[in-house]
Amino acid sequence: MKLKEGIEKFVSRLNGGESGAFKKVTGNFIYLSVLNAINILLPLITLPYLMITVGKANYGIYSYVYMLLQYVIIFATYGFNFSATKQISQCRDDKEKVNVIYNSVMASKLIIATLLSVILLSLSRFVMKDEQAPLMFIYGLGMVLGDILTPLWLFQGMEKMKYMTLVNASSKILFTVLVFIVIKKADDYFLLILLNSAGYMLAGLLSLWLASRQFGMRLRLVSAGDILYQMKEGSAVFGSTFGMYLYRNANIIILKQFVPNEVVGVYSAAEKVIKGFQSIVAPAAQALFPHLSLRFKERSDRDNIGLLKRISVPFAGAVLALAAAVFVFAPWISDILCGGVEFRSCVPLIRLMTPVILFGEINYLIGIVGLINMNRQNQFFRSVLVTGVFSVAFIVIFAGRYGAYAAAASMSLSEMLLSVLCLAVLIGIARKK
């Protein structure tokens, strides 16, 4: 009871003494926490099984193709997860306007995904050198379509995180169950992408039903002008989100050009562990994004920066404690989650990437929740661009000599650099006022 009262007082302070937002923000936080618990537990259940069953090399091939598909998805997502969320949050009572946003964003995503998929398939002999990779990519197009049909930005803008939890949980649970049913030997690794597609499609179809039933959304044609408007609105945010995705997820693709598949597989497992722990604290910032989007619109930059400061200090303390625990207990974490003692090579990689847990969440809070809601997308984009260039250059220069260690160091150093750049932007804004 004391914990609940403490959370209520904290949320009330963030809202200038208004406690009415407590139930909504805290409820969204709880739903996102449940989702992240599922996102952490289910992959960590399948990870040791897959590492042992399909082997390091095959898991490395799967991880490579999976990352290529994630690039198609992130391109198709553009900047809509934030630009559309912000629009819907600010006009959620106008059903007709929300419906136009809903259809315009989905049409935009479909156009982008189709173009990029055709390009990658045309270049498959150059970017997918493993024999099974092109077929795996085709199997994975269901992931792309499922993502298009899953409007997380609609649920987030409406501050109905329980629907995000429902659709994502259904996808993860289906994939996990199918892994243990279908994957029985090393040669089954190429089916993993197909299983991912099944999960994504389930989430997409469920999302269509929820959007129609709960919010009255209807699929319909939209004008070219509506599509172009969404492209324009999402452009600056896309640059930032893609830049972040580039330095956070390009490592596997770049690393594969320098090291054997076995090393890629080990690095991929260690990275998945870090991202799993990172997602433990992510719900706090995610729940605040749509809520603060409306509040930031009504306040001055000085007030908004003060609000960010009040949020950031306790948030950073909690995340620092989590990162320290992961560093200390890395050997036990590796034994449990990466397949046993024979995969102890994951331990130094996990420890090298522990700063990602702290600085990655600080960057989301300051950059996404803060700068984007303060209409500083371009400044955030420039910071992310510098970070992305640094990350890629670092791993390209050092991967040939240091292998997976270069990729792990690149992740940590990039998050630290982005934190410094984002803080510099905030300090500059505060001084001008």
C-alpha positions in Angstrom: 0.0 0.0 0.0 2.8 2.4 0.8 4.4 1.7 -2.6 1.1 2.5 -4.3 0.8 5.7 -2.3 4.4 6.7 -3.2 3.8 6.1 -6.9 0.6 8.2 -6.7 2.4 11.1 -5.0 5.2 10.9 -7.6 2.8 11.0 -10.6 0.8 13.8 -8.8 4.0 15.9 -8.5 4.8 15.4 -12.2 1.3 16.6 -13.0 1.6 19.8 -11.0 -0.4 18.4 -8.1 -3.1 16.8 -10.1 -3.7 13.2 -9.1 -6.4 12.5 -11.7 -3.8 11.2 -14.1 -2.5 8.6 -11.6 -4.7 5.7 -12.7 -4.1 6.3 -16.4 -0.3 6.6 -16.2 0.1 4.0 -13.6 -2.2 1.6 -15.4 -0.3 2.1 -18.6 2.9 1.5 -16.8 1.6 -1.8 -15.3 0.4 -3.0 -18.7 3.7 -2.2 -20.4 5.6 -3.8 -17.5 3.6 -7.0 -18.1 4.4 -6.8 -21.8 8.1 -6.3 -21.1 8.1 -9.2 -18.6 6.7 -11.4 -21.4 9.3 -9.9 -23.9 12.0 -10.8 -21.4 11.0 -14.2 -20.2 9.8 -15.9 -23.4 12.9 -15.1 -25.5 15.1 -16.1 -22.6 13.2 -19.4 -22.4 13.9 -20.2 -26.1 17.4 -18.8 -26.3 19.3 -21.6 -24.6 17.1 -24.2 -26.4 17.9 -22.7 -29.8 21.6 -22.2 -29.1 21.9 -25.9 -28.2 19.5 -27.3 -30.9 20.4 -25.3 -34.0 24.0 -24.4 -32.9 25.9 -21.1 -32.8 26.5 -20.9 -36.6 22.9 -21.5 -37.6 21.7 -19.1 -34.9 24.0 -16.5 -36.4 22.5 -16.9 -39.9 19.0 -16.6 -38.4 20.0 -13.5 -36.5 21.4 -11.9 -39.6 18.3 -12.5 -41.7 16.1 -11.4 -38.8 18.0 -8.1 -38.6 17.6 -7.5 -42.3 13.8 -7.9 -41.8 13.9 -5.6 -38.9 15.5 -3.0 -41.1 12.5 -3.3 -43.5 10.2 -2.9 -40.5 12.0 0.1 -39.1 12.0 1.8 -42.5 8.3 1.1 -42.9 7.6 2.3 -39.3 9.4 5.5 -40.4 8.8 7.9 -37.5 5.1 7.0 -37.1 5.5 5.4 -33.7 6.2 8.9 -32.3 4.7 11.4 -34.8 1.4 9.5 -35.1 1.3 8.8 -31.4 1.7 12.5 -30.8 -1.0 13.5 -33.3 -3.5 11.0 -31.9 -2.8 12.0 -28.3 -3.6 15.6 -29.2 -6.8 14.9 -31.1 -8.1 11.6 -29.6 -11.6 13.0 -29.1 -12.0 13.6 -32.9 -12.9 10.1 -34.2 -12.9 11.2 -37.9 -9.5 12.8 -37.7 -8.0 9.8 -35.8 -9.4 7.5 -38.5 -7.7 9.5 -41.3 -4.4 9.3 -39.4 -4.9 5.6 -38.9 -5.4 4.8 -42.6 -2.8 7.3 -43.8 -0.1 5.8 -41.6 -1.0 2.2 -42.6 -0.9 3.1 -46.3 2.4 4.9 -45.9 3.9 1.9 -44.1 2.7 -0.5 -46.8 4.2 1.6 -49.6 7.6 1.9 -47.9 7.7 -1.8 -47.0 6.8 -3.0 -50.4 9.5 -0.9 -52.1 12.3 -1.9 -49.7 11.4 -5.6 -49.8 11.6 -5.6 -53.6 14.9 -3.9 -53.5 16.4 -6.3 -51.0 15.1 -9.3 -52.9 16.7 -7.9 -56.0 20.0 -7.6 -54.2 19.7 -10.9 -52.4 22.8 -12.5 -53.9 24.9 -9.6 -52.5 23.3 -9.1 -49.1 22.2 -12.7 -48.3 25.2 -14.9 -49.1 24.1 -17.9 -47.1 22.2 -20.4 -49.2 19.0 -20.5 -47.1 19.0 -16.7 -46.4 16.9 -15.5 -49.4 14.2 -18.2 -48.7 14.3 -17.2 -45.0 13.8 -13.6 -46.0 10.7 -14.5 -48.1 9.4 -16.5 -45.2 9.9 -13.4 -43.0 7.7 -11.0 -45.1 4.8 -12.1 -42.9 6.7 -10.2 -40.1 6.6 -7.1 -42.2 2.9 -7.3 -43.1 2.0 -8.2 -39.5 3.9 -5.1 -38.3 2.0 -2.9 -40.8 -1.3 -4.2 -39.5 -0.3 -3.6 -35.8 -0.9 0.1 -35.0 0.9 0.4 -31.7 1.0 4.1 -32.2 -2.9 4.1 -32.1 -3.0 2.3 -28.8 -0.3 4.4 -27.3 -1.8 7.7 -28.5 -5.1 6.7 -27.0 -3.2 5.7 -23.8 -4.7 2.2 -24.0 -1.5 0.2 -23.4 -3.5 -2.9 -22.5 -4.1 -3.5 -26.2 -0.4 -3.2 -26.9 0.2 -5.8 -24.3 -2.5 -8.1 -25.7 -1.3 -8.1 -29.3 2.4 -8.3 -28.5 1.9 -11.0 -25.9 -0.1 -13.1 -28.3 2.7 -12.8 -30.9 5.5 -13.8 -28.5 3.5 -16.6 -26.9 2.7 -18.2 -30.3 6.3 -18.0 -31.5 7.6 -19.5 -28.2 5.1 -22.4 -28.4 5.9 -23.1 -32.1 9.7 -23.1 -31.4 9.4 -26.1 -29.1 7.0 -27.9 -31.5 8.7 -27.2 -34.8 12.5 -26.8 -34.1 13.9 -30.2 -33.4 17.3 -30.4 -35.2 20.0 -28.1 -36.5 18.6 -27.9 -40.0 15.3 -26.5 -38.8 16.9 -23.1 -38.2 15.6 -21.7 -41.4 12.0 -22.2 -40.1 12.6 -19.8 -37.2 11.8 -16.8 -39.5 8.5 -18.5 -40.6 7.6 -18.9 -36.9 8.2 -15.2 -36.3 5.9 -14.4 -39.3 3.2 -16.5 -37.7 3.4 -14.5 -34.5 3.5 -11.1 -36.2 0.5 -12.0 -38.4 -1.5 -13.1 -35.3 -0.7 -9.7 -33.7 -1.7 -7.9 -36.9 -5.1 -9.5 -37.3 -5.9 -9.1 -33.6 -4.9 -5.4 -33.9 -7.3 -4.9 -36.8 -10.2 -6.4 -34.8 -9.3 -4.3 -31.7 -8.9 -1.0 -33.7 -12.4 -1.6 -35.2 -14.2 -2.8 -32.1 -12.6 -0.5 -29.5 -12.0 2.7 -31.5 -14.3 2.4 -34.5 -11.5 2.5 -37.0 -12.4 1.4 -40.5 -10.0 0.6 -43.4 -10.5 2.9 -46.3 -8.7 4.7 -49.1 -7.0 8.0 -48.3 -5.7 10.8 -50.5 -2.1 11.2 -51.6 -2.1 14.4 -49.7 -2.9 12.6 -46.4 0.0 10.1 -47.1 2.4 12.9 -47.9 1.4 14.8 -44.8 2.2 11.8 -42.6 5.5 11.3 -44.4 6.4 14.9 -43.7 5.4 14.7 -40.1 7.4 11.6 -39.5 10.5 12.6 -41.5 12.5 14.2 -38.7 11.5 11.6 -36.2 12.4 8.9 -38.7 15.9 10.2 -39.0 16.3 10.0 -35.2 14.7 6.6 -34.7 16.5 5.0 -37.7 19.8 6.5 -36.5 19.2 4.9 -33.1 18.2 1.6 -34.7 21.3 1.8 -36.9 23.8 1.9 -34.1 21.7 -0.4 -31.8 21.1 -3.1 -34.4 23.5 -2.8 -37.2 26.3 -4.6 -35.2 25.2 -8.1 -36.2 25.0 -7.2 -39.9 28.4 -5.5 -39.9 30.0 -8.1 -37.6 29.1 -10.9 -40.0 31.3 -9.4 -42.6 34.4 -9.8 -40.3 33.8 -12.9 -38.2 32.4 -16.5 -38.5 28.7 -17.3 -37.9 29.6 -18.8 -34.5 30.9 -15.5 -33.2 27.9 -13.7 -34.6 25.7 -16.2 -32.7 27.4 -15.7 -29.4 27.3 -11.9 -29.7 23.7 -12.0 -30.7 22.9 -14.0 -27.6 24.7 -11.6 -25.3 23.0 -8.6 -27.0 19.6 -10.2 -26.5 20.3 -10.6 -22.8 21.2 -6.9 -22.4 18.2 -5.8 -24.3 16.0 -8.1 -22.2 17.2 -6.4 -19.0 17.0 -3.0 -20.6 13.3 -3.5 -21.3 12.6 -4.1 -17.6 12.7 -0.3 -17.0 11.4 0.8 -20.5 7.7 0.9 -19.5 8.2 4.0 -17.3 9.4 6.2 -20.1 7.0 4.6 -22.7 4.0 5.2 -20.5 5.0 8.9 -20.0 5.5 9.7 -23.7 1.8 10.2 -24.8 0.8 11.6 -21.4 3.6 14.3 -21.5 3.0 15.0 -25.2 -0.2 16.9 -24.3 1.3 18.5 -21.2 4.5 19.7 -23.0 2.2 21.4 -25.5 0.8 23.6 -22.8 4.0 24.5 -20.9 7.1 26.5 -21.5 10.5 25.0 -22.4 11.8 25.9 -19.0 8.9 24.1 -17.2 9.3 21.1 -19.5 13.0 20.8 -18.7 12.3 21.1 -15.0 9.8 18.3 -15.3 12.3 16.1 -17.2 14.8 16.7 -14.4 12.4 15.6 -11.7 11.7 12.5 -13.7 15.2 11.7 -14.7 17.0 11.6 -11.3 15.0 8.8 -9.6 14.7 7.0 -12.9 18.5 7.0 -13.5 19.1 5.7 -10.0 16.9 2.7 -10.5 18.4 1.9 -13.8 21.9 2.2 -12.5 21.2 -0.3 -9.8 19.9 -2.8 -12.4 22.9 -2.3 -14.6 25.3 -2.9 -11.7 23.4 -6.1 -10.8 23.7 -7.4 -14.4 27.5 -6.7 -14.4 28.1 -8.5 -11.1 25.9 -11.5 -11.8 26.9 -11.9 -15.5 28.3 -15.4 -15.2 25.2 -16.8 -13.6 23.0 -14.9 -16.1 25.0 -16.3 -19.0 24.8 -19.9 -17.7 21.0 -19.7 -17.3 20.1 -17.7 -20.4 22.8 -18.5 -23.0 22.8 -22.3 -22.9 25.2 -23.3 -20.1 28.9 -23.2 -19.2 30.0 -23.9 -22.8 28.7 -20.4 -23.7 30.7 -18.6 -21.1 32.2 -16.5 -23.9 29.0 -14.4 -23.6 30.0 -13.2 -20.1 32.6 -10.5 -21.1 30.3 -9.3 -23.8 27.4 -8.9 -21.4 29.6 -7.0 -19.0 31.0 -4.8 -21.7 27.4 -3.9 -22.8 25.9 -3.2 -19.3 26.2 0.7 -19.8 23.7 0.3 -22.6 21.0 -0.5 -19.9 21.6 2.8 -18.2 22.3 5.2 -21.0 19.9 3.7 -23.5 17.0 4.4 -21.2 18.2 7.9 -20.3 18.4 8.6 -24.0 14.8 7.5 -24.6 13.6 9.7 -21.7 15.6 12.8 -22.7 15.5 12.4 -26.5 12.1 10.8 -27.3 10.0 11.8 -24.3 11.8 15.2 -23.9 13.2 16.6 -27.1 10.6 15.2 -29.5 7.7 16.4 -27.3 9.3 19.8 -27.2 9.4 19.9 -31.0 13.2 19.6 -31.1 13.2 16.7 -33.5 15.8 18.2 -35.8 18.3 18.7 -32.9 17.7 15.2 -31.7 18.2 13.9 -35.2 21.5 15.6 -35.5 22.7 14.1 -32.2 21.6 10.6 -33.3 23.2 11.0 -36.7 26.6 11.8 -35.1 26.2 8.8 -32.8 25.2 6.5 -35.7 28.2 7.5 -37.8 30.5 7.0 -34.8 29.1 3.6 -34.0 29.4 2.3 -37.6 32.9 3.7 -38.0 34.1 2.2 -34.7 32.9 -1.3 -35.5 34.2 -1.2 -39.0 37.6 -0.1 -37.9 38.0 -2.5 -34.9 35.8 -5.6 -35.8 38.5 -7.2 -37.9 40.9 -7.2 -34.9 38.7 -7.4 -31.9 35.6 -9.2 -33.3 32.6 -9.3 -31.0 34.3 -7.1 -28.4 34.4 -4.3 -30.9 30.6 -4.6 -31.5 29.9 -4.7 -27.7 32.1 -1.6 -27.0 30.5 0.2 -29.9 27.1 -0.3 -28.3 28.1 1.1 -25.0 30.2 4.0 -26.3 27.5 5.1 -28.7 24.8 5.3 -25.9 27.2 7.3 -23.8 27.9 9.7 -26.6 24.2 10.2 -27.4 23.5 11.0 -23.7 26.2 13.7 -23.8 24.8 15.2 -27.0 21.2 15.2 -25.8 22.2 16.8 -22.5 24.1 19.5 -24.4 20.9 20.3 -26.4 18.9 20.6 -23.2 21.5 22.8 -21.6 21.5 25.0 -24.7 17.7 25.4 -24.6 17.7 26.2 -20.9 20.3 28.9 -21.4 18.4 30.6 -24.2 15.4 31.0 -21.9 
